[in-house]
Amino acid sequence: MINILKKFKFLFIILGLLLIFIICITTIKIDYVAYIPGNVDNVNDVIEIDTPDKSNNYYSTSVSYLNSITPFQKFVFDYLEDSKTYKKSKTITNKEDSLRGIIEHNSAIYQSIIAAYNEAGVDLDYKYLGTYVYYSKTDKLNIGDVILGSSYEECVNNLNNGVVEILRSNEKMSVTLTSDDLKLINLEYGYYEINNDKIKVYASNNEGPSAGFMQALKLYDDLVEENLARDYKIAGTGTIDEDGNVGAIGCVDIKLFTAMYNNCDIFFVPKENKEEAEEARKKMSTNMVIFYVDNINDAIMYLRALE
């Protein structure tokens, strides 16, 4: 036995080192995250208008998120055509990132409602109450606090005044800020109040603003008499503002694969994401129509022209 060990000593060392290497690349976590295809979610599960002819054929798309992957996982996900990896941001924590995603999602719901009603020409009772604190490295303001004001510009002016009225956990309070504090704060996304008993918003674990456009498109279809969706399974992605403009989002290529895997007929993409989407299209094998939009009206006119 000893002779065998001596004879194959070098081989055993190589095998041992190889085993250690395999253990390391499959168990040690690195500062990278992976995004892979997720789900298509029926917009009615998040928001709808109580009307007799509401559509059930609109879907938002999501990606799945893997936090702190291993080197082996990074190698695999970098190789696959329907996934990608990114180095983790050290600017904010995972908790702060999640809070920001919730802010984006909540604001997008209200903006989608306003955009749909504006596009349909239907009156809506709503108010802009303030703007969210989207980034804060001062202990005087938290991410998720709302700077009160009737417009984004007014909120910024109120913030710069030094003494600002905020809403925190549904309680109003005053906060005094210094010039140094102001350098550590960023405001983004509106906080709205909408008074309409027909609009139903349901609890959701979704984060981010990218469902806003599809929510607006679905709500518009609910508001008008025509049935734009018909029997098509319609998915898409993109932010929305009050005027119905559609903005770019991240991971559009992975969302295209998500829609393809879920047998969607049509996928709407912001024109700002066209280059990335076209690169993904080359890797896909699908009859799904990919259509690019600048605003909600582009999608409405496309659906209206379908046979």
Secondary structure, DSSP 8 states (H G I E B T S, - for coil): -HHHHHHTHHHHHHHHHHHHHHHHHHH---SEEEEEEEEEEEGGGTEEE--TT----EEEEEEEEE-S--HHHHHHHHHSTT-EEEE--SSS-HHHHHHHHHHHHHHHHHHHHHHHHHHHT----EEEEEEEEEEE-STTS-TT-EEE-SSHHHHHHHHHTSEEEEEETTEEEEEE--HHHHTTEEEEEEEEEE--TTEEE------SSTTHHHHHHHHHHHHSSS-SSTT--EEE--EE-TT-BEE--S-HHHHHHHHHHTT-SEEEEEGGGHHHHHHHHTT-----EEEEESBHHHHHHHHHH--
